[in-house]
Amino acid sequence: MTKFNKESFQNADLRQLIRIDEFKMAQYYFKPASCIKDYFAALKLVQDVYIEEGYVNADDSSCPCRILENHFFEKTIVFIGKKEEQVVFTVSLFPDSSNRLPMDRIYKKELDHLRSQGRMIGEVGCLATHPEFRDGSQNILMHGNKIMLKYAMEHLKLDDLVITVNPKHALVYKEILLFEEIGQGEIKAHPQVNGNPAIAMRLNLHEVKEKCRHFYQNNPLESNLHHFLFVKQNDTLQLPENNADQCNNYSRFLAPLISQSTYNSLSI
């Protein structure tokens, strides 16, 4: 059985604050973006939220959407959460490839260390929730996390998820989502988010299920992430059974619509 360092999880009270209310999610559904309308809506939501948070300087950006170079790669997936027909949540998953990952720009040494162990990694990025749907609960975020995690583990068979987060959010990722810092917790200015500070984190996908069970097993169901992520079935999550259906159509949708001059101005 995997042993965990409890000293890394001293703020257990945070895990008691989780509340997932399934009844409030009856009108929502989560899926991979599969049409040009959903792609634009998702990445426009990211751009709008990043401008609001100061991660993008609106005066310096001529692109209405947050489009990274990695969005054009074959295995990239953009997940969306919708309430009826409105996109209210999105997160992108960038599987590693010969083209590398966005966070290689500042944490290449740390990612190369994982690669040297033969580990398949994927970067989580472009995460945003529509401001009008932030009600203080974790409902939308946790459903979005679940579909992305399920896809990474069951479809892509990844070993690790990696992410860069603002240090002010690091505690949530460590204590609630059970990520761990890599790169000795070094904080760096991230050029892709307007020079804001970033810290690199990793989620070992071979340990996360047992880790969740260990830290959440005594919580009531509404705050038990192990039950929600790995036991409960959700009709709100829509992943096709055939992995071939999940090829990235992003470049097919957008390449004919984006001129080279526009592409040069994208947020990459």
KOLKE-439033 format. One record per residue (C-alpha): residue number from 1; residue in one letter; x, y, z negated. Coordinates in nm, 2 decimals. Example, Ala and Ser with C-alpha at 12.3 -4.5 7.8 and 13.67 -1.06 7.14 Angstrom:
resi_resn_u_v_w
1_A_1.23_-0.45_-0.78 $
2_S_1.37_-0.11_-0.71 $
END
This chain:
resi_resn_u_v_w
1_M_0.00_0.00_0.00 $
2_T_0.12_0.35_0.08 $
3_K_0.24_0.55_-0.22 $
4_F_0.16_0.92_-0.23 $
5_N_0.34_1.20_-0.41 $
6_K_0.07_1.35_-0.64 $
7_E_0.29_1.65_-0.71 $
8_S_0.22_1.75_-0.35 $
9_F_-0.15_1.77_-0.43 $
10_Q_-0.18_1.97_-0.75 $
11_N_-0.48_2.18_-0.64 $
12_A_-0.73_1.89_-0.65 $
13_D_-1.00_2.14_-0.74 $
14_L_-1.00_2.25_-0.37 $
15_R_-1.11_1.90_-0.27 $
16_Q_-1.41_1.93_-0.50 $
17_L_-1.53_2.24_-0.31 $
18_I_-1.59_2.05_0.01 $
19_R_-1.96_2.04_0.10 $
20_I_-2.08_1.88_0.42 $
21_D_-2.46_1.91_0.47 $
22_E_-2.57_1.68_0.76 $
23_F_-2.93_1.83_0.75 $
24_K_-2.79_2.17_0.86 $
25_M_-2.62_2.02_1.16 $
26_A_-2.93_1.88_1.33 $
27_Q_-2.92_2.13_1.61 $
28_Y_-2.54_2.10_1.67 $
29_Y_-2.34_1.86_1.88 $
30_F_-1.96_1.82_1.95 $
31_K_-1.80_1.69_2.26 $
32_P_-1.51_1.74_2.51 $
33_A_-1.57_2.04_2.74 $
34_S_-1.68_1.89_3.07 $
35_C_-1.78_2.19_3.29 $
36_I_-1.63_2.52_3.39 $
37_K_-1.89_2.71_3.19 $
38_D_-1.80_2.53_2.87 $
39_Y_-1.42_2.58_2.93 $
40_F_-1.46_2.95_2.98 $
41_A_-1.69_2.99_2.68 $
42_A_-1.46_2.79_2.45 $
43_L_-1.14_2.97_2.55 $
44_K_-1.31_3.31_2.55 $
45_L_-1.42_3.24_2.19 $
46_V_-1.06_3.17_2.10 $
47_Q_-0.94_3.49_2.26 $
48_D_-1.21_3.69_2.09 $
49_V_-1.13_3.54_1.75 $
50_Y_-0.76_3.58_1.79 $
51_I_-0.80_3.94_1.88 $
52_E_-1.01_3.98_1.56 $
53_E_-0.74_3.81_1.35 $
54_G_-0.45_4.01_1.51 $
55_Y_-0.31_3.70_1.68 $
56_V_-0.35_3.87_2.02 $
57_N_-0.31_4.24_2.10 $
58_A_-0.61_4.34_2.30 $
59_D_-0.43_4.63_2.46 $
60_D_-0.16_4.39_2.60 $
61_S_-0.39_4.12_2.72 $
62_S_-0.57_4.13_3.05 $
63_C_-0.71_3.78_3.03 $
64_P_-1.05_3.73_2.87 $
65_C_-0.97_3.38_2.77 $
66_R_-0.69_3.22_2.56 $
67_I_-0.54_3.00_2.83 $
68_L_-0.21_2.82_2.75 $
69_E_0.01_2.65_3.01 $
70_N_-0.06_2.32_2.84 $
71_H_-0.43_2.36_2.91 $
72_F_-0.35_2.26_3.27 $
73_F_-0.18_1.93_3.18 $
74_E_-0.36_1.60_3.26 $
75_K_-0.43_1.47_2.91 $
76_T_-0.52_1.80_2.74 $
77_I_-0.87_1.80_2.58 $
78_V_-1.07_2.10_2.48 $
79_F_-1.34_2.00_2.23 $
80_I_-1.64_2.22_2.17 $
81_G_-1.92_2.24_1.91 $
82_K_-2.25_2.38_2.04 $
83_K_-2.57_2.49_1.87 $
84_E_-2.83_2.42_2.14 $
85_E_-2.65_2.58_2.43 $
86_Q_-2.41_2.82_2.26 $
87_V_-2.05_2.73_2.20 $
88_V_-1.98_2.80_1.83 $
89_F_-1.66_2.61_1.78 $
90_T_-1.36_2.49_1.98 $
91_V_-1.02_2.32_1.93 $
92_S_-0.77_2.20_2.18 $
93_L_-0.56_1.89_2.16 $
94_F_-0.23_1.89_2.36 $
95_P_-0.07_1.54_2.38 $
96_D_0.31_1.54_2.41 $
97_S_0.46_1.51_2.76 $
98_S_0.77_1.59_2.95 $
99_N_0.64_1.95_2.96 $
100_R_0.67_1.96_2.58 $
101_L_0.43_2.13_2.34 $
102_P_0.35_2.50_2.27 $
103_M_0.52_2.49_1.92 $
104_D_0.84_2.36_2.08 $
105_R_0.92_2.73_2.13 $
106_I_1.00_2.77_1.76 $
107_Y_1.00_2.42_1.61 $
108_K_1.17_2.21_1.88 $
109_K_1.42_2.05_1.63 $
110_E_1.14_1.93_1.41 $
111_L_0.94_1.79_1.70 $
112_D_1.25_1.62_1.85 $
113_H_1.31_1.45_1.52 $
114_L_0.97_1.29_1.54 $
115_R_1.02_1.20_1.91 $
116_S_1.36_1.04_1.82 $
117_Q_1.17_0.79_1.61 $
118_G_0.96_0.69_1.91 $
119_R_0.65_0.86_1.77 $
120_M_0.37_0.98_2.00 $
121_I_0.26_1.33_1.89 $
122_G_-0.01_1.57_1.98 $
123_E_-0.04_1.94_1.89 $
124_V_-0.37_2.09_1.76 $
125_G_-0.42_2.45_1.87 $
126_C_-0.67_2.72_1.99 $
127_L_-0.90_2.65_1.70 $
128_A_-1.19_2.90_1.66 $
129_T_-1.53_2.93_1.50 $
130_H_-1.78_3.19_1.61 $
131_P_-1.80_3.47_1.35 $
132_E_-2.18_3.45_1.34 $
133_F_-2.17_3.09_1.24 $
134_R_-1.93_3.11_0.95 $
135_D_-2.15_3.05_0.66 $
136_G_-1.89_2.97_0.40 $
137_S_-1.94_2.59_0.44 $
138_Q_-1.71_2.34_0.61 $
139_N_-1.99_2.19_0.82 $
140_I_-1.88_2.31_1.16 $
141_L_-1.51_2.28_1.10 $
142_M_-1.52_1.93_0.96 $
143_H_-1.73_1.80_1.25 $
144_G_-1.49_1.96_1.49 $
145_N_-1.20_1.80_1.31 $
146_K_-1.36_1.46_1.31 $
147_I_-1.42_1.44_1.68 $
148_M_-1.06_1.56_1.75 $
149_L_-0.92_1.32_1.49 $
150_K_-1.12_1.03_1.63 $
151_Y_-1.01_1.09_1.98 $
152_A_-0.64_1.13_1.88 $
153_M_-0.65_0.80_1.68 $
154_E_-0.87_0.58_1.89 $
155_H_-0.83_0.70_2.25 $
156_L_-0.48_0.84_2.26 $
157_K_-0.33_0.62_1.99 $
158_L_-0.12_0.90_1.86 $
159_D_0.12_0.86_1.56 $
160_D_0.11_1.22_1.45 $
161_L_-0.08_1.55_1.49 $
162_V_0.13_1.86_1.45 $
163_I_0.01_2.22_1.41 $
164_T_0.14_2.57_1.34 $
165_V_-0.06_2.76_1.09 $
166_N_-0.04_3.10_0.92 $
167_P_0.11_3.05_0.57 $
168_K_-0.21_3.20_0.42 $
169_H_-0.40_2.89_0.55 $
170_A_-0.13_2.63_0.46 $
171_L_-0.28_2.54_0.13 $
172_V_-0.61_2.43_0.29 $
173_Y_-0.43_2.21_0.54 $
174_K_-0.21_2.05_0.27 $
175_E_-0.47_2.00_-0.01 $
176_I_-0.79_1.94_0.18 $
177_L_-0.68_1.81_0.52 $
178_L_-0.37_1.63_0.38 $
179_F_-0.11_1.77_0.63 $
180_E_0.25_1.80_0.51 $
181_E_0.50_2.06_0.59 $
182_I_0.79_1.99_0.83 $
183_G_1.10_2.19_0.89 $
184_Q_1.15_2.24_0.52 $
185_G_0.86_2.48_0.52 $
186_E_1.05_2.74_0.71 $
187_I_0.83_3.03_0.81 $
188_K_0.89_3.18_1.16 $
189_A_0.75_3.45_1.37 $
190_H_0.54_3.29_1.64 $
191_P_0.56_3.46_1.98 $
192_Q_0.23_3.31_2.10 $
193_V_0.03_3.47_1.82 $
194_N_0.16_3.83_1.84 $
195_G_0.46_3.75_1.62 $
196_N_0.25_3.65_1.32 $
197_P_0.41_3.41_1.07 $
198_A_0.38_3.04_1.12 $
199_I_0.46_2.72_0.94 $
200_A_0.49_2.38_1.10 $
201_M_0.28_2.09_0.96 $
202_R_0.22_1.73_1.05 $
203_L_-0.05_1.47_0.98 $
204_N_0.07_1.11_0.99 $
205_L_-0.22_0.93_1.16 $
206_H_-0.11_0.59_1.03 $
207_E_-0.15_0.71_0.67 $
208_V_-0.44_0.96_0.69 $
209_K_-0.72_0.71_0.63 $
210_E_-0.56_0.56_0.32 $
211_K_-0.46_0.91_0.20 $
212_C_-0.82_1.03_0.23 $
213_R_-0.95_0.72_0.05 $
214_H_-0.69_0.78_-0.23 $
215_F_-0.77_1.14_-0.29 $
216_Y_-1.15_1.15_-0.21 $
217_Q_-1.28_0.81_-0.32 $
218_N_-1.43_0.94_-0.64 $
219_N_-1.60_1.25_-0.49 $
220_P_-1.97_1.25_-0.42 $
221_L_-2.06_1.18_-0.06 $
222_E_-2.12_1.54_0.03 $
223_S_-1.75_1.62_-0.06 $
224_N_-1.60_1.28_0.02 $
225_L_-1.38_1.33_0.34 $
226_H_-1.29_0.97_0.35 $
227_H_-1.65_0.87_0.39 $
228_F_-1.73_1.15_0.63 $
229_L_-1.42_1.10_0.86 $
230_F_-1.38_0.72_0.85 $
231_V_-1.71_0.55_0.74 $
232_K_-2.01_0.76_0.84 $
233_Q_-2.14_0.75_1.19 $
234_N_-2.24_1.08_1.34 $
235_D_-2.50_1.13_1.62 $
236_T_-2.37_1.48_1.66 $
237_L_-2.03_1.36_1.80 $
238_Q_-2.04_1.27_2.17 $
239_L_-1.73_1.08_2.30 $
240_P_-1.77_0.85_2.60 $
241_E_-1.67_0.49_2.56 $
242_N_-1.46_0.49_2.88 $
243_N_-1.13_0.67_2.81 $
244_A_-1.09_0.73_3.19 $
245_D_-1.38_0.98_3.16 $
246_Q_-1.16_1.20_2.95 $
247_C_-0.92_1.31_3.21 $
248_N_-0.85_1.69_3.20 $
249_N_-1.06_1.86_3.47 $
250_Y_-0.93_2.20_3.36 $
251_S_-0.70_2.28_3.65 $
252_R_-0.95_2.14_3.90 $
253_F_-1.22_2.38_3.76 $
254_L_-1.00_2.68_3.72 $
255_A_-0.71_2.67_3.96 $
256_P_-0.92_2.79_4.26 $
257_L_-1.06_3.07_4.06 $
258_I_-0.74_3.21_3.91 $
259_S_-0.50_3.40_4.13 $
260_Q_-0.12_3.38_4.08 $
261_S_-0.11_3.73_3.95 $
262_T_-0.38_3.65_3.69 $
263_Y_-0.20_3.32_3.60 $
264_N_0.12_3.52_3.53 $
265_S_-0.08_3.73_3.27 $
266_L_-0.22_3.44_3.08 $
267_S_-0.15_3.40_2.71 $
268_I_0.13_3.15_2.75 $
END
